[in-house]
Amino acid sequence: MGNKTSTPNVKQVKVIAVITGDTITVVDETDKVQPAAYPVKLSRIQAAQISSKNINEQTIAHAAQYALGTMVLQQTVMLRYTLRHGLTEAEIITDAGVNVNDWMLQNRYAYDPSIEDEPEDWIEYHTAKQPGLYII
């Protein structure tokens, strides 16, 4: 048997809500009769949790939610998505060609759980300087 690679589906949708720093609600406007709204989890990333009891994590969670909203809320975006356990997980691409998932990682609003552990201190993690990244 050969290697099977999963080709993601591609769809253009409108973002109608930002739930957290890694989850949005979209509507597929191609269905003119009854457009369906559904949640989409940004793939490869895990943002700080709004419901955390840790105030530092809550602070960055709200900042991540706001940052994500400024990029995609009420915008038409491209989803490169897969269905996983009945949920939609996707790379989000803006009209300007920005990969939102990568942007959230680069700006340290989220981490990639496949290559790093959850930050112990989200404020420290978010504000840590990286080569080429300057937080003002």
N, C-alpha and C positions, 0 to 999 in steps of 0.2 A: 504494500500500500504506500502511496505517495503522501507527502506532507499536505495536510489540509490547512489552508489559510482562510480566515474569515474575512470576507470583504464587507466593510460596513455599508449600511444603507445611507443614502444622502437625501435630505429633505430641507426645504426652506420653510421656516415657521416664524411667527411673531411671538416675542417674549412679552407676557402680560403680567408677570409677577416674579419677584426675586424672593425666594423663601429663606434661603441661607446663603452663605458664601460658596456653596457648591451644589445648590439645587435651585432650579427655576421652574416656572410654569409657562408652558407655551400653548399656542393654538395653531392648528393647521388650517390656514385660511383657504386651502384648495378645496375643502369640502364646503361649498357654498350653501348647502341645505342646512347643515347643522355642524358648524365647526366645533371640534372637540378640544377641550383644554386638558392637558395632562402634565404631570411633573417630569422633569428631566434632571438626572444626576450627572454633573460634570465628571467624565471618566478620568481616571488616573490621579485624581486629587482628593484630599480630605481637608476641609476647612475647620477652623476652630468652631466649637459648638456653642450656640447661643444659650442653650439650656444648662451649660456648665455651672457648677457652683463656684468655680474659680473666676474671680473678677478680671484677671488679666486675660483669660481665655474669652470671657464674654466681651471684653473691650475689642479684641481683635476680631471676634466673630461679627460684631456689629460693623466694624470697619470693613471687613471683607464683604459683607452683605451690601453695604453702601457702594464700595468700589465696583462690585459686580453689576449693581444696578445702574451706575453711571455709564457703564459700557454697553449694556444690552437691553435695559428696560424700555419697552415700547418700540424696540427695534426689530427689524426682520433680520434673522441670522440663518446661517446654514448649520444644520446638524449632520455630523458624520456619526451615526448611531448604531448601536446594537441593542438587542433586547436581552436582558440578563435577569433571570429569575422573575420574569414578568414586568420588569422595570426598564425604562429607557435610560441608557447611559450613553453620553455623547461627548465628542469634541465639538466645541462651539466656535464657529468662525464668523466674524463680523463682516459687514459689507466692505470694509477697508482691508480685509484679509488677515486680521489679527486673530490668532488662535487664543481664545480667552482662557482656556485651561493652562496653556503655557504662561500667559501673562500673570495669572493668579499665583503660579509657582514662582516665577521670576521675581515678583514683588512680595513674596513670602506671606501672602494671605492664606496660603494652603501649603501642604506638604504632599509628597508622593509616597504613600504607604508601602509601595513595592520596593522602595530603595532607602527609606529612612524611617526612624521611629517618630512617634508623635512628640512634638516639642514639649519639654517640661515647663518652660516659661514662654508663653506665646508672645509677650511683649518683647522679650530678648530676641526670640527667633525672628520676629517681624522686622525689628530695627537693626539686626545684624547687617553690617556692610558686607557686600559681595563685590568682587571685581566687576567694575562697570555699572554697579547699581549704587546710587547715592540717594539716601533718604533725606529729605529736607524737612 
